[in-house]
Amino acid sequence: MRSLIFVFTALGVFALAFWAYRENYATQQVLRETRDLQRQIGEAQVRLSVLRAEWAYLNRPDRLMELAEINFDRLGLLPLRPDQFGRIDEVSFPQEPLLSIENTIEVSAMAGASDR
């Protein structure tokens, strides 16, 4: 009986060791994936900052003004003036259509309900 308990204990230890071995490698794999994701996020942030810098460079007011003047014949772009803007209460919004009611049901009071 005692040898049977020793065998089961040894099998339990082997099973736990195998489980711990697999968990160790699974954890290392997840850590590698996390490092790769963090590296990709860092690269994306660098690309985003470069794109923002390029966008700011291309949208300089003096450059845009020069492009508008060069392409005036084709585009007809004029500078914005304050009198071109309006207030929000001057905007006419479209009226919402009324919902049509179909398949109506007439409701009448029951004779017994008025007695109560």
C-alpha positions as CSV (number, residue, x, y, z in Angstrom):
1,M,0.0,0.0,0.0
2,R,2.8,2.3,0.9
3,S,4.6,1.7,-2.4
4,L,1.3,2.6,-4.3
5,I,1.2,6.0,-2.5
6,F,4.9,6.6,-3.4
7,V,4.1,5.8,-7.1
8,F,1.1,8.2,-7.1
9,T,3.2,10.9,-5.4
10,A,6.0,10.5,-7.9
11,L,3.5,10.6,-10.8
12,G,1.9,13.7,-9.3
13,V,5.4,15.4,-9.0
14,F,6.1,14.5,-12.6
15,A,2.8,15.8,-13.8
16,L,3.3,19.1,-11.9
17,A,6.9,19.4,-13.2
18,F,5.6,18.9,-16.8
19,W,2.9,21.5,-16.2
20,A,5.4,24.0,-14.8
21,Y,7.7,23.3,-17.8
22,R,4.9,24.0,-20.3
23,E,3.8,27.1,-18.4
24,N,7.4,28.5,-18.4
25,Y,7.7,28.2,-22.1
26,A,4.2,29.6,-22.7
27,T,5.1,32.6,-20.5
28,Q,8.3,33.2,-22.4
29,Q,6.4,33.1,-25.7
30,V,3.9,35.7,-24.4
31,L,6.7,37.9,-23.2
32,R,8.3,37.7,-26.6
33,E,5.0,38.6,-28.3
34,T,4.6,41.5,-25.8
35,R,8.1,42.8,-26.7
36,D,7.3,42.6,-30.4
37,L,4.0,44.5,-29.9
38,Q,5.7,47.2,-27.9
39,R,8.4,47.5,-30.7
40,Q,5.7,47.8,-33.3
41,I,3.8,50.4,-31.3
42,G,7.0,52.4,-30.9
43,E,7.7,52.2,-34.7
44,A,4.1,53.3,-35.4
45,Q,4.4,56.3,-33.0
46,V,7.6,57.3,-34.8
47,R,5.9,57.1,-38.2
48,L,2.9,59.0,-36.8
49,S,5.1,61.8,-35.6
50,V,6.9,62.0,-39.0
51,L,3.5,62.2,-40.7
52,R,2.3,64.9,-38.4
53,A,5.5,66.9,-39.1
54,E,5.0,66.5,-42.8
55,W,1.4,67.5,-42.5
56,A,2.3,70.7,-40.6
57,Y,5.0,71.5,-43.2
58,L,2.7,71.0,-46.1
59,N,-0.1,73.1,-44.5
60,R,2.0,76.2,-43.9
61,P,-0.2,79.3,-44.6
62,D,2.4,80.9,-46.8
63,R,2.8,77.7,-48.9
64,L,-1.0,77.3,-49.3
65,M,-1.4,81.0,-50.2
66,E,1.3,80.5,-52.9
67,L,-0.4,77.4,-54.3
68,A,-3.7,79.2,-54.4
69,E,-2.2,82.1,-56.3
70,I,-0.4,79.7,-58.7
71,N,-3.5,77.7,-59.4
72,F,-6.0,80.6,-59.3
73,D,-6.9,80.2,-63.0
74,R,-7.9,76.5,-62.6
75,L,-9.3,76.6,-59.1
76,G,-10.6,80.1,-58.5
77,L,-9.8,80.0,-54.8
78,L,-10.2,83.2,-52.9
79,P,-9.1,84.1,-49.4
80,L,-11.6,83.7,-46.6
81,R,-13.3,86.8,-45.4
82,P,-15.3,87.3,-42.1
83,D,-18.5,88.2,-44.0
84,Q,-18.5,84.7,-45.6
85,F,-19.4,83.2,-42.2
86,G,-22.9,83.1,-40.6
87,R,-24.4,82.3,-37.3
88,I,-26.0,79.0,-36.4
89,D,-29.5,80.5,-36.0
90,E,-29.3,81.6,-39.7
91,V,-29.0,78.0,-40.9
92,S,-32.3,76.6,-42.1
93,F,-32.5,72.9,-41.2
94,P,-34.9,70.6,-43.2
95,Q,-38.2,69.9,-41.6
96,E,-38.6,66.3,-40.3
97,P,-41.3,64.5,-42.1
98,L,-44.4,63.6,-40.2
99,L,-44.9,59.9,-39.6
100,S,-47.9,58.5,-41.3
101,I,-50.1,56.4,-39.0
102,E,-51.5,53.3,-40.7
103,N,-53.5,50.3,-39.4
104,T,-55.1,52.2,-36.6
105,I,-57.2,50.5,-34.0
106,E,-60.1,52.1,-32.3
107,V,-60.3,51.7,-28.6
108,S,-63.5,52.0,-26.6
109,A,-64.1,51.9,-22.9
110,M,-65.6,48.6,-21.6
111,A,-68.9,48.8,-19.8
112,G,-67.7,47.1,-16.7
113,A,-64.6,49.4,-16.3
114,S,-66.6,52.5,-15.6
115,D,-68.4,50.9,-12.7
116,R,-65.2,50.6,-10.6
